Amino acid sequence: MHLELNINWKKTALITADIVLAAYLLLACLSWHKPEAPTTKCNRVFINIADENENGFLKSADVKKVLETNRIFPLSKQFNEFSVRDIEKRLRQMPFVKTAQCYATQQGYIYVTVTQRTPVLRVKASSGDDYYIDDNGGIMPNSEYTSDMIIATGDFNRMYATQYLYYLARWFMNDDLWRNQIEQINILQDKTIEIIPRVGDNIITLGELPNDTNAQKREKLITDFAAKQMHRLELFYRNGLCHAGWRKYDRISLEFNNQIVCRKRSNKPEETKENTDVKEKESTIKEEEKKDEKKEQTQSPKKNAGEATTDKNKQKTS
């Protein structure tokens, strides 16, 4: 009696390959975890401030100092004496830090990467408050950081700054033209908004910011308000001030619909009616018409004199 063994060599080869692969993966995992052994220590620490040149609130030395103060700076420590998660957690508590990441390598290196919060407005209120508002509407403490950022001054509290001025300042910062043109926002006691440009020695009144109890609706109302008012001002800049002169008016008011009220430096008010699609340019047109009339008046005596000379010559010839 003979027993016949039917061996499926293909299936056997596949099973053997799976066993070999599983063993390899197990060894790889064990070797990867070897740097976490107590005998391995941190040899170097690399600290990277991702946007250091852009914002400038933090420097590598500041991060190192915080870690040293909290006794979690990892240099020369064994890997089981600190936790990269504890380092991340402590760095995220810093007022200017937006994100923090920390990881270790097999060579004993620790890499720390930090991104900063981005300010959109500097606040210097009449109450003495001095702080920043970031691009998420959060309050950041004052620091030695200097920039050409828009400054908000006047009579307002932190609630008004974070729920109203934040949306206005963010709209300015997102606009290529006005981000570089607006220097200061001033809030009067009745909450009328004034802006002071970098170019031109004048104060521009926008009016009072729209209000709504719903945050999303309030954001849309304020951004629409800013877009409308600054579009009117841009038209007036292009079709009015560029002809009349940047120093002709000390105040420009956009508070009223269909008109822009300008006050000359002689303190005499002058209204600019809006009667066309580019309505803000009427005052400039009137001024140009006056100039043309003066030119005609100066030219008319010369013409009359020329005509009189011609008549005399005709009489002599006859």
C-alpha positions in Angstrom: 0.0 0.0 0.0 1.5 3.2 -1.2 0.6 6.7 0.1 0.6 9.4 -2.4 1.4 12.9 -1.2 -0.1 15.7 -3.3 2.0 18.7 -2.4 0.9 22.1 -3.7 4.3 23.7 -4.2 2.8 27.1 -5.2 0.7 27.4 -2.0 3.7 26.3 0.1 5.9 28.9 -1.5 3.4 31.6 -0.7 3.1 30.6 2.9 6.9 30.5 3.3 7.2 34.0 1.8 4.5 35.3 4.2 6.4 33.9 7.2 9.7 35.4 6.0 8.1 38.8 5.5 6.4 38.8 8.9 9.7 38.0 10.6 11.4 40.8 8.7 8.7 43.3 9.7 9.0 42.2 13.3 12.8 42.7 13.3 12.4 46.1 11.6 10.0 47.3 14.3 12.3 46.1 17.1 15.3 47.9 15.5 13.3 51.1 15.0 12.4 51.3 18.7 16.0 50.8 19.8 16.7 54.6 20.0 14.1 54.9 22.7 16.1 52.6 25.0 17.4 54.2 28.2 21.0 54.1 27.0 20.2 56.5 24.1 20.3 60.3 24.8 19.7 63.5 22.9 22.8 64.7 21.1 21.5 67.8 19.4 18.4 70.0 19.4 17.2 71.8 16.2 14.7 74.7 16.7 13.0 76.1 13.7 10.7 79.1 13.7 8.8 78.6 10.4 7.9 82.2 9.8 10.5 84.0 11.9 11.3 86.6 9.2 7.6 87.3 8.5 6.2 87.9 11.9 9.2 88.2 14.2 7.5 87.7 17.5 9.5 84.6 18.4 13.2 83.6 18.1 14.9 80.3 18.6 16.4 81.6 21.8 12.9 82.3 23.2 11.8 78.7 22.6 15.0 77.4 24.2 14.6 79.6 27.3 11.0 78.4 27.9 12.1 74.8 27.6 15.0 75.3 30.0 12.9 77.2 32.5 10.4 74.3 32.6 13.3 71.8 32.8 12.3 70.0 29.6 15.1 71.1 27.3 16.2 67.6 26.0 19.9 68.2 25.2 22.1 65.5 26.8 19.1 63.8 28.5 18.2 60.2 28.0 15.2 59.6 25.9 13.2 58.1 28.8 13.8 61.3 30.8 11.6 63.6 28.6 8.6 63.4 26.3 8.3 65.1 22.9 4.5 65.4 23.6 5.3 67.4 26.8 7.5 69.7 24.8 4.8 70.4 22.2 2.2 71.0 24.9 4.3 73.5 26.7 5.2 75.4 23.6 1.6 75.7 22.5 0.9 77.5 25.7 3.2 80.4 24.7 1.1 83.4 23.7 2.7 83.9 20.3 2.8 80.2 19.2 0.2 78.9 16.8 1.4 75.3 16.3 4.3 73.3 17.7 5.7 69.9 16.6 8.6 67.9 18.1 10.0 64.5 17.1 13.2 62.4 17.6 15.4 60.6 15.2 17.5 57.4 15.6 20.7 59.5 15.6 19.6 61.2 18.9 18.5 64.4 17.3 15.4 66.4 18.5 13.6 68.6 16.0 11.3 71.4 17.2 9.2 73.3 14.6 7.1 76.3 15.7 4.7 78.5 13.7 3.6 81.9 15.0 0.2 83.6 15.3 -0.3 86.2 12.6 -1.4 89.7 13.8 -3.7 91.8 11.7 -4.2 94.8 14.1 -2.2 96.6 16.8 -4.5 98.1 19.5 -3.6 101.2 21.5 -6.9 102.2 23.1 -7.5 105.4 25.0 -8.2 103.2 28.1 -4.5 102.2 28.1 -5.0 98.8 26.5 -2.1 97.8 24.3 -2.2 94.4 22.5 -2.5 92.7 19.1 -5.4 90.9 17.4 -4.4 87.9 15.3 -6.0 86.5 12.1 -8.4 84.4 14.2 -9.7 87.3 16.3 -7.7 86.3 19.3 -5.9 88.7 21.6 -2.1 88.6 21.8 -0.1 90.5 24.4 2.1 93.5 23.6 5.7 92.8 22.7 8.8 94.5 21.3 7.7 93.5 17.8 7.7 96.4 15.4 6.0 96.5 12.0 4.0 98.7 9.6 0.8 97.1 10.9 -2.4 99.1 11.1 -2.9 100.7 14.6 -6.4 101.1 16.1 -6.8 104.0 18.6 -9.7 105.7 20.3 -12.6 104.9 22.7 -13.5 101.2 22.6 -13.1 98.0 24.7 -11.8 94.5 23.9 -15.2 93.2 22.9 -15.6 95.9 20.3 -12.0 95.2 19.1 -12.5 91.5 18.6 -16.1 91.5 17.3 -16.0 94.6 15.1 -12.6 96.1 14.4 -11.2 92.6 13.8 -13.4 92.1 10.7 -12.5 95.6 9.4 -8.8 95.2 9.9 -8.8 91.7 8.3 -10.5 93.1 5.2 -7.8 95.9 5.0 -5.0 93.3 5.4 -6.4 91.1 2.7 -6.7 93.9 0.2 -3.5 94.6 -1.8 -4.1 98.4 -2.1 -5.4 99.3 1.3 -3.1 97.0 3.3 -0.2 99.3 2.4 -2.2 102.6 2.3 -4.1 102.6 5.7 -1.9 103.6 8.7 -4.4 104.1 11.5 -8.0 103.5 12.5 -9.5 105.8 15.0 -12.8 105.2 16.8 -14.7 108.2 18.2 -17.0 108.1 21.3 -20.1 107.6 19.1 -18.3 104.7 17.4 -17.7 106.6 14.1 -14.8 105.2 12.3 -12.0 107.4 11.0 -9.0 106.2 9.0 -5.7 107.9 8.4 -3.8 107.0 5.2 -0.1 106.9 4.7 -0.3 109.1 1.6 -2.1 112.4 1.9 -2.4 114.6 4.9 -6.1 114.1 5.6 -8.6 112.2 7.8 -11.2 110.0 6.1 -14.5 109.3 7.9 -16.2 106.0 7.0 -19.2 106.2 9.4 -20.4 103.7 12.0 -19.8 100.0 11.5 -23.0 98.0 11.0 -24.3 95.8 13.8 -25.9 92.4 14.2 -26.2 90.0 17.1 -25.3 87.1 14.8 -21.5 86.9 14.4 -21.6 85.5 10.8 -24.1 88.2 9.7 -22.1 90.9 11.5 -18.9 89.8 9.7 -20.6 89.9 6.3 -22.2 93.3 7.0 -18.8 94.8 8.1 -16.8 93.4 5.2 -19.5 94.5 2.7 -19.5 98.0 4.4 -15.7 98.2 4.1 -15.7 97.0 0.4 -18.3 99.6 -0.5 -16.8 102.6 1.3 -13.2 101.9 0.1 -14.4 101.4 -3.4 -16.0 104.9 -3.3 -12.8 106.3 -1.8 -10.7 104.6 -4.5 -12.8 106.2 -7.2 -12.5 109.6 -5.6 -8.7 109.1 -5.4 -8.5 108.2 -9.0 -10.8 110.8 -10.4 -10.7 113.6 -7.8 -7.6 114.0 -5.7 -5.2 113.0 -8.4 -6.3 116.2 -10.2 -7.2 118.5 -7.3 -4.1 117.7 -5.3 -3.6 115.4 -2.3 -3.3 118.3 0.2 -6.4 120.3 -0.9 -8.7 118.7 1.7 -8.0 118.0 5.4 -11.2 115.9 5.9 -13.0 113.5 3.5 -16.4 112.1 4.7 -18.0 109.0 3.2 -20.7 108.8 5.8 -23.6 109.8 3.5 -24.9 107.8 0.5 -24.5 109.4 -3.0 -22.2 112.1 -1.8 -18.7 112.7 -0.5 -18.2 115.7 1.7 -14.8 117.3 1.6 -13.5 120.1 3.8 -10.8 122.3 2.4 -7.9 123.4 4.5 -9.6 126.8 4.7 -12.3 125.0 6.8 -15.0 125.6 4.1 -17.0 122.5 3.4 -17.4 121.4 -0.2 -19.8 118.6 -1.3 -19.0 116.2 -4.1 -22.3 114.8 -5.5 -22.6 111.3 -7.1 -24.6 111.6 -10.3 -22.8 109.0 -12.5 -21.2 105.6 -12.1 -18.0 107.4 -11.1 -19.9 110.0 -9.1 -17.2 111.1 -6.8 -15.3 113.0 -9.5 -17.9 115.8 -9.9 -15.9 118.3 -7.7 -12.8 117.7 -9.9 -14.9 118.2 -13.1 -16.2 121.5 -11.7 -12.7 122.6 -10.9 -11.4 121.7 -14.4 -14.3 123.7 -15.9 -13.3 126.7 -13.8 -9.8 126.4 -15.0 -11.0 126.2 -18.6 -13.1 129.3 -18.1 -10.1 131.2 -16.7 -8.0 130.1 -19.7 -10.7 131.3 -22.1 -10.9 134.6 -20.3 -7.1 135.1 -20.5 -7.1 134.2 -24.2 -10.1 136.4 -25.2 -8.3 139.8 -24.7 -5.5 138.6 -26.9 -8.0 137.5 -29.6 -9.8 140.9 -29.4 -6.5 142.7 -29.7 -5.5 140.7 -32.7 -8.9 141.4 -34.4 -8.5 145.1 -33.8 -5.1 145.1 -35.4 -6.4 143.3 -38.4 -9.2 145.9 -38.8 -6.7 148.7 -38.7 -4.5 147.1 -41.3 -7.6 146.6 -43.6 -8.5 150.3 -43.2 -4.9 151.4 -44.1 -4.9 149.2 -47.2 -8.2 150.5 -48.4 
